[in-house]
């Protein structure tokens, strides 16, 4: 009896404490919906929607659209960083400090241009200012703000690449977002072909899509082509069976659609770059067949050259390939940028002011909606003429940091390697094109370029298992 009484007396306080504990709250239905359904879709969906909007705004190249695109991108990034899952993805990134330091260096050079630095300010030009380096502080401020969209898309791409649950989701949403762009591009092109004024010309119209320039639209589609090809070639473990077939079908649709746009843009540079992407992918992903790939690729390249040179005789609606005219035209475009660089070699005339400085020298196009179209057709000359050699060093540091970060996606021998290689090749193609044109001056192209490299770098982030193992090892070592 005494034993039972003592046992009951010991149980009574425990039962009393259990009765005093609050009952577990029933999970909020909206919180559960947000956690399971809305949260994974929200940030990728908003990012893709913003990108598609910018594409339909002619690349967001007007000053108002550039500022609006940058403001929306920065706001989206701030909201995304407030999410704990996105912060966890950021914590898994490797080597992010180098591009961050490069960005600070670029912004610092632009900020220096607002100061009255001796021997670098003023001068014998009417448009020069005596109290600052830049000849137009408003345009330089726009250039600083315009970087916001590329920075935001780079960080968002790194977040999605580092998050295993949303890697494929953001690519699937991007594929869906490209469908209206393809439809609009094909529709406008067919309308142009049907016009009477084009029927009598030997060379047909060029597909410009939603842009004002066929070459810039072509390089955008070249990047999309590279991304779709990388997804198709990847052997991801996330999808199996029928799901894998749907992923490959979507990748084929995007790749073929982008390839058609590149062809009808009649951009010979984009054709070369798209061929180079396919050739480089074949060499890198199938090293055992490098000899066969090299021979076949060389034959295809020579065939392309022969067809281009004989296009008029064959009656093909292709612009003839004239290297001499192309070189002479580019040298004429490069000369103003070189002259401006030699006149102010250290800090330039001010970020974003090339068109402003060129106004007394060269008239603006009659139908130019923005100042972007007035460039030296070379990104390096644009940088040196606007920010000088000091700015070129800062930009080089930024680009090297970004490429070094993106190379993290190549270190893990998994399904992400073909995608990372394709995205990096597409970004390299855009950089090469920027040496002869102005694609990087279009905000949406620079944003997609940054997104691709950020996504590639995010693919090489630390896995949760490795981070947990390292934390356990560190705690064990401190004990």
Secondary structure, 3 states (H helix, E strand, C coil): CHHHHHHHHHHHHHHHHHHHCCCCCCCCHHHHHHHHHHHHHHHHHHHHHHHHHHHHCCCCCCHHHHHHHHHHHHHHHHHHHCCHHHHHHHHCCCCHHHHHHHHHHHHHHHHHCCCCCCCCCCCCCCCCCCCCCCCCHHHHHHHHHHHHHHHHHHHHHHHHHHCCCCHHHHHHHHHHHHHHHHHHHHHHHHHHHHCHHHHCCCCCCCCCCCCCCHHHHHHHHHHHHHHHHHHHHCCCCCCCHHHHHHHHHHHHHHHHHHHHHHHHCCCHHHHHHHHHHHHHHHHHHCHHHHHHHHHHHHHHHHHHHHHHHCHHHHCCCCCCCCHHHHHHHHHHHHHHHHHHHHHCCCCCCCCCCHHHHHCCCCCCCCCCCCCCCCCCCCHHHHHHHHHHHHHHHHHHHHHHHHHHHHHHHHCCCCCHHHHHHHHHHHHHHHHHHHCCCCHHHCHHHHHHHHHHHHHHHHHCCCCHHHHHHHHHHHHHHHC
